Amino acid sequence: MAVAKKKKAKRKKIKYFKFELKLSKPEKEKILYFCEVKKITPNKMIKNAIRDYMKRHGSNLKRQEPVSEKQINIFDVIEQTIEC
């Protein structure tokens, strides 16, 4: 009797987004020269630079949680006590 093989789990698709940058001619030339020396593509260099920047400066960012309309604000309570 043959044993059934397990199928590999499908990888989750990664969504990609585009950003546009405008660089001056000297900046572009510096990037191209740097990439030529390091033997990487400009796209990889920019992605790595953004990743490093976010590691250093992105850790202290926190998303604000949305406040529902029914939630009471402390200032509402103070106003109610003053009115009474």
C-alpha positions in Angstrom: 0.0 0.0 0.0 1.4 3.4 -1.0 1.8 6.2 1.5 0.3 9.6 0.5 2.7 12.4 0.4 2.0 15.6 2.3 1.6 18.7 0.1 3.7 21.7 0.9 1.8 24.6 2.5 1.3 27.5 0.1 3.3 30.6 0.9 1.3 33.7 1.7 1.5 36.2 -1.1 3.5 39.4 -0.2 2.0 42.7 -1.2 4.4 45.2 -2.7 3.9 48.9 -2.9 5.6 51.6 -5.0 7.1 54.8 -3.7 8.5 57.6 -5.9 11.7 59.4 -5.0 13.2 62.5 -6.6 17.0 62.8 -6.4 19.4 65.3 -7.7 21.9 64.2 -10.3 24.9 64.2 -7.8 22.8 62.0 -5.4 21.9 59.6 -8.2 25.5 59.3 -9.3 26.7 58.7 -5.7 24.1 55.9 -5.3 25.1 54.3 -8.6 28.8 54.5 -7.8 28.2 53.0 -4.3 26.1 50.2 -5.8 28.8 49.5 -8.4 31.5 49.2 -5.8 29.4 47.0 -3.4 28.0 45.0 -6.4 24.3 45.5 -5.4 21.4 47.0 -7.1 20.2 50.5 -6.2 16.8 49.0 -5.2 18.5 46.7 -2.6 20.6 49.5 -1.3 17.6 51.8 -0.8 15.6 49.0 0.9 18.5 48.1 3.2 18.9 51.8 4.1 15.2 52.1 4.9 15.3 48.9 7.0 18.3 50.1 9.0 16.7 53.5 9.6 13.4 51.9 10.8 15.3 49.6 13.2 17.0 52.5 14.8 14.1 55.1 14.9 10.9 53.1 14.4 10.8 51.1 17.7 9.5 54.0 19.8 6.4 54.6 17.5 3.1 53.3 18.8 -0.2 53.3 16.9 -3.0 55.1 18.5 -6.0 52.8 19.2 -9.3 54.1 17.8 -11.7 55.5 20.5 -15.3 54.4 20.1 -18.0 57.0 20.3 -19.5 55.4 23.4 -16.3 55.7 25.5 -16.5 58.3 28.2 -13.8 61.0 28.3 -12.6 62.1 31.7 -13.4 65.7 30.8 -17.0 64.7 30.1 -17.3 63.4 33.7 -15.8 66.7 35.1 -18.3 68.8 33.1 -21.2 66.7 34.4 -20.2 67.1 38.0 -19.8 70.9 37.5 -23.3 71.2 35.9 -25.0 69.4 38.8 
